Amino acid sequence: MEHIIFRTALLVDIPAIVALLADDELGSQREITGTPLDQRYVDAFQAIEADVNQRLVVVADGDETIGTLQISFIPGIARMGSWRGQIEAVRIAAHRRDSGLGQKMFDWAISECRSRGCSLVQLTTDKSRTDAHRFYEKLGFKASHEGYKLSL
């Protein structure tokens, strides 16, 4: 893993990111892969790129995109004006899973949150992702809250 780099995503990375997001049971039901790229992904990328509190990241090994995640830096009044880092849409290419890459990605993302002054890092994960739950707990995350979503 000595050739792995973390970098801010570019528009040309979006098809690879969408493919990573679609490469599991839940994502395959939510994402649209194929050419041409659905315009909604382009619009979302442009909104992320324009927001200084968003960072869409690719993990690359040479020319191959092997992982992705998004960090949202969230200011707040609670906790004495603390900033939070929200890590979402974490995906690793199937052939790179169970290689230690997930640990490396989270170490990097948490470091980014610290460098932005965050006092808390949080994430959400689908209740069906029991392997992910074990992984996050191994990293020190606590399942301290119950999350709710409303689809619109």
C-alpha positions in Angstrom: 0.0 0.0 0.0 3.0 2.3 -0.3 1.7 3.7 -3.6 -1.7 4.8 -2.3 -2.6 8.5 -2.3 -5.6 10.4 -1.0 -6.7 13.3 -3.0 -9.7 15.6 -3.6 -12.0 14.1 -6.3 -12.1 15.6 -9.8 -15.1 15.5 -12.1 -13.4 12.8 -14.1 -13.4 10.6 -11.0 -17.2 10.6 -10.6 -17.9 7.5 -12.8 -15.4 5.5 -10.7 -16.9 6.8 -7.4 -20.4 5.9 -8.6 -19.2 2.4 -9.5 -17.7 2.0 -6.0 -21.0 3.2 -4.4 -23.0 0.8 -6.6 -20.8 -2.2 -5.8 -22.7 -3.6 -2.9 -26.2 -4.9 -2.1 -27.6 -1.5 -0.9 -25.7 0.7 -3.4 -26.8 -1.4 -6.3 -30.4 -0.4 -5.6 -29.6 3.3 -5.2 -27.0 4.2 -7.8 -27.1 4.4 -11.6 -24.0 3.4 -13.4 -23.3 3.6 -17.1 -22.6 6.1 -19.8 -23.5 8.8 -20.1 -23.1 9.7 -16.4 -26.4 10.8 -14.9 -26.5 14.6 -14.7 -27.5 14.5 -11.0 -24.0 13.2 -10.1 -22.4 16.0 -12.0 -24.7 18.6 -10.2 -23.9 17.0 -6.8 -20.2 17.1 -7.6 -20.3 20.7 -8.5 -22.2 21.6 -5.3 -19.6 19.7 -3.2 -16.7 21.3 -5.0 -18.1 24.8 -4.4 -18.6 24.2 -0.7 -15.5 24.7 1.4 -17.0 22.5 4.2 -17.3 19.5 1.9 -14.5 17.2 0.7 -15.1 14.3 -1.7 -12.0 12.1 -1.7 -10.7 9.3 -3.8 -8.1 6.8 -2.8 -5.9 5.9 -5.7 -3.2 3.3 -6.4 -1.6 4.6 -9.5 -4.3 5.2 -12.0 -6.8 3.0 -10.2 -9.5 4.4 -7.9 -9.7 1.9 -5.0 -11.7 3.9 -2.5 -13.8 6.9 -1.8 -15.3 8.8 1.1 -16.8 12.2 1.8 -16.2 14.4 4.8 -18.6 17.2 5.7 -17.2 19.8 8.2 -20.2 20.9 10.2 -20.1 24.0 12.4 -22.4 24.1 15.4 -23.4 26.0 18.5 -23.7 22.8 20.6 -20.6 21.6 22.5 -19.4 25.1 23.0 -19.3 26.0 19.3 -17.6 22.7 18.2 -17.0 21.6 14.6 -17.9 18.1 13.7 -16.5 15.9 10.9 -19.2 13.8 9.3 -17.7 10.8 7.3 -20.0 9.3 4.8 -20.1 7.2 1.6 -17.1 5.1 2.5 -16.4 2.5 -0.1 -13.5 0.3 -1.0 -13.0 -1.6 -4.2 -14.1 -5.3 -3.7 -10.6 -6.7 -4.5 -9.0 -4.4 -1.9 -11.3 -5.1 1.0 -9.8 -6.8 4.1 -6.4 -5.4 3.2 -6.1 -2.8 5.9 -7.2 0.0 3.5 -10.3 0.8 5.5 -8.1 1.5 8.6 -5.8 3.6 6.6 -8.7 5.6 5.1 -10.2 6.3 8.5 -6.8 7.3 10.0 -6.4 9.7 7.1 -10.0 11.1 7.4 -9.8 11.5 11.2 -6.5 13.4 10.8 -8.2 15.7 8.2 -11.0 16.4 10.7 -8.5 17.2 13.5 -6.6 19.5 11.1 -9.9 21.4 10.5 -10.4 21.8 14.2 -13.2 19.3 14.7 -13.8 18.0 18.2 -16.0 15.1 17.1 -16.1 12.7 14.2 -19.3 11.0 13.4 -20.8 8.8 10.8 -24.0 6.9 9.9 -24.2 3.4 8.6 -27.2 1.3 7.5 -28.4 -1.1 10.3 -27.9 -4.0 7.9 -24.1 -3.4 7.6 -23.1 -5.5 10.6 -19.6 -6.0 9.3 -19.2 -2.2 9.1 -20.5 -1.8 12.6 -17.8 -4.1 14.0 -15.2 -2.3 12.0 -16.3 1.2 13.3 -16.4 -0.1 16.8 -12.8 -1.5 16.4 -11.8 2.0 15.4 -13.2 3.4 18.6 -16.5 4.7 17.3 -19.5 4.3 19.7 -23.0 3.6 18.7 -24.2 6.4 21.0 -27.3 7.7 19.1 -30.2 6.4 17.2 -30.4 7.9 13.7 -33.6 8.6 11.7 -34.1 9.5 8.0 -37.0 10.6 6.0 -36.9 10.0 2.3 -38.3 12.9 0.3 
